[in-house]
């Protein structure tokens, strides 16, 4: 144990918040085994690279990191490289064959054994590679975590895997079938996070709105949210990854009624054209999506809606893309992300013969993003003179401004609000303050504490 306490570990976690929670759970197990953590890989003994394998850009980022770590190992700056995450789960044989410098390749089912795998590395031969996988369904979502976000917010995973089987997506192959956590386990974890100072919970899963269907035989997200709202020390509860066909009246009622549920909903629509959505294996069409947006705005006044779109999906015509642009313009989504379609091995969409040229995909993505930038600028201009509550997340010494988020800003994806405070008022991270907006600079809201 005394020797292990001197072993320094750097954790690099890429991709989504669900991957981040996996990394936090592995860190907790390593900490219990006596390992210490450092931020810089170059001063560590072991680097754990938790990869994302969702789309081409994410895979390229993971490979770039891996090549950098191999260089550090060849230079004698680190001893061991451990690769976990979706990429290692998806490309098991390729990793074993192409990266002999990696000391351990760990699939998602073996995360609970990460400390044992680390201990085993110290006993192996230099050219030996440890490979641990197991059944995806055995991936544990329970256990302690070392929170890697700012201390006032944390992600709360309620399920893993996916049953939607969208034709462009490899997640079901990587993560397996949808598996909900029991309500009591989730509430216990949330209560512990609140006791540790967490004020905002961000609810995540591959599809949060499917929660409970496998476990209880019915959609149970609204029931779970009502239980979470009973935790006194929580202030904000935010919902990400809600699928449109399962945004039920019960969920809308809970959002409208419960003060702790922020009026923010992330709904990945992906497109509005019914024919393309059918090719994606997604229910819905423009008419049903317009009706859903109208219902949400009517029953939850002031709601912030976030969505994502895919451009250049196989067979997307110029007319269908223009319809998508008109739809986005009409809906005035407060937040919008856009992805150029990425061909993923093993998916049905990658085998379709009517692939759109990559330059066209990217160009269409850029058009939607430019349109959204204009809409956001108009929205922010209209907010000048208004007031809101903001949680402080830091101080920019260069700009000499504090920065933070309001309820309409999700962490890491929606940017920041910048603001000043009186000289005699020292703010701290996690503090909630009221500010008044007085300017917009480079599509950033500027304000002052009131």
N, C-alpha and C positions, 0 to 999 in steps of 0.2 A: 504493500500500500504506500509506503514512504517513497518508493521509487516512482510509482505512478503519479504521485502528487507533483513530481517535478516535470512530468510530461506535459508539454504545451500543445494545445489543439487550436487550430483556426478553422472556423466553419464558414463556408461560402455557400449561401443558399440562393438559388436562382428561381425565376418564374413566379408563380402565383402565391397568394396567401396560404392556400392549402398546403403547398410545399413548405412554406415557412413554418407552419405549425408542426409538420413532421420534423423539421430541423430542431425546433424548440424542444420537442419531446426527446429526441436523441441527445441533445445537450444535457438535459436533466439526468438521463441515465449515465452519461459520461461523468457528470459532476458527482453523482453518487458514488462512482467508482474511483474518484480521486483525481480526475484529470483537471487541469487548469486551462482557461481559455485566453487567447490573445486575438487581437483584431487583425493583425497583419500576417498573411501566410508566410512571408519571408523570414519571420522570427519564430516560427512554430516548429515543433517536431513532427506533427501529423496534421495534414489538411484534409478535412471532410468536404468534398464538393457535392452538394445536393443539387442535381441537375433538373432542368425542365426539358421535356421532349414534345411539346405541344405543336409547335409550328417550326418551319425552317429557320426563322430568325432566332428562335430560342435555342434550337439545336446548335446553330453556329456559335452563339454566345458560349454555350457550355463547352464546345470543343476548343474555343479560344482560351478559355480558362484552363482547361485540361493541359493544353500545350504549354501554357505559362508555368503551370505547376511541375510538369515534367522537366522543363528547363531548370527550375529551382532545385529539383531533386538531383538532376545531373550535375549541378554546380555544388552539391553537398550542403545546400541551405535548409532542406527539409529531408526527413527520413522516409516518411510513408505518405502515400496518397490513397485515400478511400473515396470511391465514387458511389453515390446513392442517387435516388430520385427517378423520375420518369424515363430519362434517357437510358440509364443503365438497366431499368426494368424492360424497356422496349427493345433494346439492342444488346441482349446478353452476350451472344456468341461473338458479335462484332467487337465488343469491348474486350473480351478475353483474347481475341485473335490480334487486334490491331494496337492494343495498348498494354504490352507486357510490363511497362513501367508502373502500372497501377497495381498497388499491393492488395487491395480488396475491392470487390464489386458486390454491392449489397442491394438486393431487391426490396420492395416495399414491405413484404411479409416478414423480413428479418430485422426491422428497425428496433424491435424490443430487445434484440440480442446484440446491439451495437457495441456495448462495453466488452462483452466476451470476444467479439471479433477483433476489437482493438488489442485486447490482451494476447490473442492468438498471433497477431502480427509480429510481436517481439520474439516469438519462438520459431517462426518460419524461416526457410532458406531464402537467400536474397532474390533468387529467380522464381520463387514460388508465388502463386497468385491465389488468394482466398476468394471463392465465389459462393455466395449464399443467396438463395432466392425463396423458394417455398410458394405456397398457394396465395394468390392475391387476397382471397377472402379472409386470410389469417392476419392481414394488416391490422394492427391494433390502433384504435383512435383514443384509447384511454391512457391515463398516466400523467405524471407531473410534467411541467414545462418550465423552461427558463425563457421568460418573455423577452423577445428581441426588439419589440417596438418601443416607442416612448412609454413610460410607465402608466400614463393615464388612459391608454386604449389597448385593446387586444382583440385578436381574431378568435372567434368561437366556432369551431367546426362541428357541424351537426350530423354530417354523413360523409361517406366516401363512395367512389365509384359512380357509374352512370348507366341508366337503362334507356336513355333517349335514342342512342344509335344514330345520330346525325351522320349523313353520308360523308361529310368532310372531316370528321373528328376521330382521332385515335384513342381518346380517353378510355372508352370501354375496354379496348384491348389492353391498355396499360394498367388501369386501376380496377377492372372487373365490374361486377354487377353493383347496383346501388345498395348501400347498406346504411341504415339509419342507426344512430346511437339512441339508447333509451332516454326518455325525457328526464328521469331522475339523475342520470349521470351528467347530462348537460347542465342541469340546474345546479348540481353540486359543484361542478367546475366553475360555472359562472359566479356562484356565491364565493368561492375561494378567490377568484380573480378580483371581485369587488372588495373583499377583505384586504387584499394586497394593494389597494389603491386604484384599481382600474375603474374609470368612470364611463367609458364608452366600449360597448361590445359590438363587433362587426360580425354578423352571422354569415357563415360561408359553408358552401358545399358545391359540388358540381352543378346541382340543381336544388336550391334551398326549398323551392315550392313543392317538390316531390316528397319532402320529409315525412316520414311516418307511414307511407303507403305500404312499404314492405314489412314493417314491424307491427303496425296496428290495424292495417287493412283500410286506412283512410288517410287523407291528407291532413297533417297535424301541425303544420307550421304555426297557425293562429293559436292553437292550444299551447304550444311551447312558448310562444311570445308572451302570452298572458301570464304564464308561470314566471318567466324571467322578469316581467315588470313588477313582480312582488318583491324583488330584491332591493332593499332600501337604498343602498349606497350607489346603485347604478343611476346614471343621469341620461345617457343616450344609448339606444339600441338601433343599429343600422342593418338593413337587409340588402345583401348582394346576391347576384345570380338567380333572380326570380324568372321562371319561364312563363311566358304570357298565357299559355293555355291553362295554367294552374294558379293564376292569381284569382283566388276565390272571393266571393262576397264576405266570407268569414275573415279572410286576411285583410281585406280592405276595411272592414268594420274595426278590427283590432288596431290597425294603423290610425284610423280616424279617432278612435276612442282613447287609446293609451297615450298619455303625454310623453312617456319615456321613449316610445318608438319615434325616431326622427322621421319627418315627412320627406323621405328620400327613398326611392326604389330603383334598383338597377335591374332592367329587363332586357336581356340580349335578344333583340328581334331578328337580327342578321339580314333581313330583306323585307320587302313589302309585297313583292310579286308572287301571287299564289302559285304559279307554275314552277318558279324557281324554289320556293319554299317546299313544294312537294318533292322536287328532286333532292332537296336537302334532308328529306324525311322529317320535316317539321310541319305540324298542323298550323292552320291560320292563313290569313290573306290580308290584303290591305283594308278591306271593310271591317274585319274583326279587330284588327289592330287599332284602327281609328276609333272604333267603339270603346275599346279598352282604355285608350288614352283619355277619351272624353269622360268615361266613368270615373277614372282615378282623379281627374282634375275637378270633377263636380263634387265627389264625396270626400276628397281630402284637399281642401283649398290650400294653395301655396305649395303643393308637393313639388319636389325636384325629381325629375325623371331622367335617368341615364339609360342609354342603350348602346349597342354595338351593331355595326353592319359589316358585311363581307362584300367586297367588290370583285368582279371578275370571276364569279363562280362559273363552272362549266355551263356554256350555253347562254350566259347573260348577254342579251342584245343591247344595242345602244338605247333602244326604246325602253327596255326594262330598267336600265341604269338611270335614264332620265326620270322615269316614274319614281324611282327610289329617291332621287334628289328632290323632286317635288314633294314627296311624302315627308321627308325630313324637314323641309322648309315649312310645310303646313303644320307639322306637329310641334315645332319649336322646342325640341328637346333641350333642356338646360345643360345636359352633359351628353356627349357622344364620342364613342371610340370607333375606329374604322380599321379593318384589316384587309389587305389584299389577299385574295384566296391563295392558300398554300397547299400544294399537292402532297398528301401524306401517304407514304407506303402502307398498303394493306387496307386502305379505305375505299369504299365504293366510288366516291367522287374522283379519285385519282385514276380510275379505270375508264371514266367517261371519255368519249372520243371528241367531244366538242369543247376542248380546253381553250380558254381565252389567253391571248398573248400576254406574257408577264408584264411588258411595258404598259399595255392597256389596263391591266389590273391595278398597277401602281398609279397610273395617271388618274384613273377614276377615284381611287382612294384619296389622292391629293385634292381633287375637286371637292369631294364631300368635306374634307377637313378644312379647306379654305372657307367653304360656306358656313361651317360650324363656327369657325373663328369670328366671322362677321356677326353671326347671331349672338355669340357670347359677348362681343364688344357692345352690341346694342343693349343686351340685358344688363350688363354692368353699368352702362351710362344711365340707364333708367333707375338704377339703385342708388345713385349719388344723392345724398341728403337723407337716406334711410338709415336705420339703426338695426343692429343684430347682436347676438351673443356669440362670442368667439372663445375657443380654447387656445391658450398660448402654447406654441410649440418651439419657439426659439427666438434668437435675436441675430439679425444680420448686421455684423459690425461694419461691413463695407457701406451698406445703405443707411446704417444707423436707424433701423426700423425693426420692431418686433414683427413676428409673423405667426399665423395660426389659422384655424379652420372654424367655420360656422357649420351648422347642421347640414347645409347644402354642399359641403365639401367632404368627400370621402378621403381617407388617408391615402397618400401615395399616387392617386390617379387624377385628382381634381385641382391640383395646385394649392396655392395659399392666398390668404389675405394679409396685406402688410399694413402696419399701423404704428402710430406714435403713442407715447404715454407721457404724462407730466414728469418733469425731472425728479420730483420727489416721490414718484410712485414706481417702485421696483417690482416688475412682474416676474413670475417664475413659471417654468414649464408645467402644464397641467392646470393652471389657474384659468377660471372662466371670467371674462370681462365683457362689458358692453362697449361697442364702438359705433361711431357714426362714419359713414362713407363720405369722403369729400373729393375723390379723384379716381381716375383710371389711368394706369401707365402700363403699356405693352400688354394689354389684356389682363392686368392684375388690378384688383380692387385695392385702393389706398384709403385708410381711415385714421381715426384718432379715438383714444379711449375717452369715454364720457362718464 
